[in-house]
Amino acid sequence: MAKKSNASSSVFYPPVSFYFKVEFSGIKNSTDSSFQEVSGMEASIKTEDIVEGGENRFTYKVPVSTDYSNLVLKRGLVAAKSDLITWVKTILGSDFSARITTKKITVKLLDEKGNPLRQWDFFEAYPVKWSVSNFNAENNEIAIESLEFAYQYFK
């Protein structure tokens, strides 16, 4: 009878993108951490062209700054009291004479046991847009709330 090998073979499986959690600094309501979609997690470098030379001209591209997309979060419209929506309404409804309060937004990609595999922290975030999906009596769809945030940088 052949013995089974006890050597563990490590097989890599890419993580799934549907198991994640969103957290806001200072907001502990579990309703405010459940979203169906996160997008806008992207950074790019802006460049500037510098032309050099006379007859044999050459163009160099040099980095100027990092550009971040807005973070967009989508979820079913929350009918209950939401600390997140209270903060969003305060910022979007202000006359900007008052100081805008910012928060850190954390997005965690989770493994099958609910443990974080990767984490992205978005610093000095504040809301720049709120919208709700169209209402249509002919469709059988959930009302979707979209929240868009600008931020200084992410790690």
C-alpha positions as CSV (number, residue, x, y, z in Angstrom):
1,M,0.0,0.0,0.0
2,A,1.5,3.4,-1.0
3,K,1.8,6.1,1.5
4,K,0.2,9.5,0.9
5,S,2.7,12.3,0.9
6,N,2.2,14.8,3.7
7,A,4.0,17.6,1.7
8,S,1.5,20.4,1.3
9,S,1.2,21.7,-2.3
10,S,0.7,25.4,-2.3
11,V,-1.8,26.4,-5.0
12,F,-2.5,30.0,-5.7
13,Y,-6.0,31.2,-6.4
14,P,-6.6,34.8,-7.3
15,P,-8.9,36.5,-4.7
16,V,-12.5,37.1,-5.6
17,S,-13.6,40.7,-5.9
18,F,-17.0,40.4,-4.4
19,Y,-16.0,39.9,-0.7
20,F,-15.0,43.3,0.7
21,K,-15.7,45.8,3.4
22,V,-15.6,49.6,3.5
23,E,-14.9,51.5,6.7
24,F,-15.0,55.2,7.5
25,S,-13.0,56.8,10.4
26,G,-15.4,57.9,13.1
27,I,-18.4,56.0,11.7
28,K,-19.1,52.6,13.4
29,N,-22.6,51.9,12.0
30,S,-22.5,48.5,10.3
31,T,-25.0,49.7,7.7
32,D,-22.5,52.3,6.6
33,S,-19.8,49.6,5.7
34,S,-21.9,47.5,3.4
35,F,-21.6,48.4,-0.3
36,Q,-22.3,46.5,-3.5
37,E,-19.6,48.2,-5.6
38,V,-16.3,50.1,-5.1
39,S,-14.7,51.8,-8.1
40,G,-12.2,54.5,-8.8
41,M,-9.2,52.9,-7.0
42,E,-6.7,54.2,-9.4
43,A,-3.6,56.4,-9.6
44,S,-1.7,57.7,-12.6
45,I,1.2,60.0,-13.2
46,K,0.7,63.2,-15.1
47,T,3.7,64.0,-17.4
48,E,4.9,67.1,-19.2
49,D,6.7,67.1,-22.5
50,I,10.1,68.8,-22.7
51,V,11.6,69.3,-26.2
52,E,15.3,69.4,-26.4
53,G,17.8,69.8,-29.3
54,G,18.0,71.8,-32.5
55,E,17.9,70.0,-35.8
56,N,17.5,66.5,-34.2
57,R,14.8,67.3,-31.7
58,F,13.9,64.9,-29.0
59,T,11.0,65.0,-26.6
60,Y,11.3,63.8,-23.0
61,K,8.3,63.0,-20.8
62,V,8.9,64.0,-17.2
63,P,6.7,63.2,-14.3
64,V,4.8,66.2,-12.9
65,S,2.3,64.9,-10.3
66,T,0.2,61.9,-9.3
67,D,-3.5,62.0,-10.3
68,Y,-6.1,60.1,-8.3
69,S,-9.6,59.2,-9.5
70,N,-12.5,59.8,-7.3
71,L,-13.6,56.8,-5.1
72,V,-17.1,55.7,-6.0
73,L,-19.2,53.6,-3.6
74,K,-22.6,52.1,-4.5
75,R,-25.2,50.4,-2.3
76,G,-28.9,49.9,-1.9
77,L,-30.6,53.1,-0.7
78,V,-30.5,53.1,3.1
79,A,-33.9,54.0,4.7
80,A,-32.6,53.9,8.3
81,K,-30.6,56.5,10.0
82,S,-27.1,56.7,8.5
83,D,-24.2,58.5,10.1
84,L,-22.5,58.4,6.7
85,I,-25.3,60.1,4.9
86,T,-25.5,62.7,7.7
87,W,-21.9,63.6,7.1
88,V,-22.3,63.6,3.3
89,K,-25.4,65.9,3.6
90,T,-23.4,68.3,5.9
91,I,-20.6,68.6,3.4
92,L,-22.7,68.8,0.2
93,G,-25.2,71.2,1.8
94,S,-22.6,73.6,3.2
95,D,-21.8,77.0,1.8
96,F,-18.0,76.1,2.0
97,S,-17.4,79.0,4.4
98,A,-17.1,76.4,7.1
99,R,-14.2,73.9,7.1
100,I,-14.9,70.6,5.3
101,T,-14.3,67.7,7.6
102,T,-12.5,64.8,6.0
103,K,-12.3,61.1,6.9
104,K,-10.1,58.2,6.2
105,I,-11.9,55.6,4.1
106,T,-10.6,52.0,4.2
107,V,-11.4,49.3,1.7
108,K,-10.5,45.8,2.7
109,L,-10.5,42.8,0.3
110,L,-11.4,39.7,2.3
111,D,-10.6,36.0,2.1
112,E,-13.1,33.2,2.5
113,K,-12.9,33.5,6.3
114,G,-13.5,37.2,6.3
115,N,-9.9,38.1,7.0
116,P,-8.3,41.0,5.1
117,L,-6.1,40.0,2.2
118,R,-5.3,43.6,1.1
119,Q,-6.2,47.0,2.4
120,W,-6.3,50.4,0.8
121,D,-6.5,53.6,2.9
122,F,-7.8,56.8,1.3
123,F,-6.7,59.8,3.3
124,E,-8.4,63.2,3.7
125,A,-11.5,62.0,1.9
126,Y,-14.6,64.1,1.5
127,P,-17.8,63.7,-0.5
128,V,-18.1,65.5,-3.9
129,K,-21.3,63.8,-5.2
130,W,-24.3,61.9,-4.1
131,S,-26.9,60.4,-6.4
132,V,-29.7,57.8,-6.5
133,S,-30.7,55.6,-9.4
134,N,-33.7,56.5,-11.5
135,F,-37.1,55.4,-10.4
136,N,-39.0,53.5,-13.0
137,A,-42.3,51.8,-12.3
138,E,-41.7,49.4,-15.2
139,N,-38.5,47.9,-13.7
140,N,-38.2,45.6,-10.7
141,E,-34.9,47.0,-9.4
142,I,-33.5,48.2,-6.1
143,A,-32.9,51.9,-5.6
144,I,-29.1,52.3,-5.7
145,E,-27.3,55.1,-3.9
146,S,-23.9,56.3,-5.3
147,L,-21.4,58.2,-3.2
148,E,-18.4,59.8,-4.7
149,F,-15.4,61.0,-2.7
150,A,-12.3,63.0,-3.5
151,Y,-9.2,62.3,-1.4
152,Q,-5.6,63.5,-1.2
153,Y,-3.8,60.1,-1.7
154,F,-4.1,56.4,-0.9
155,K,-1.8,53.6,0.3
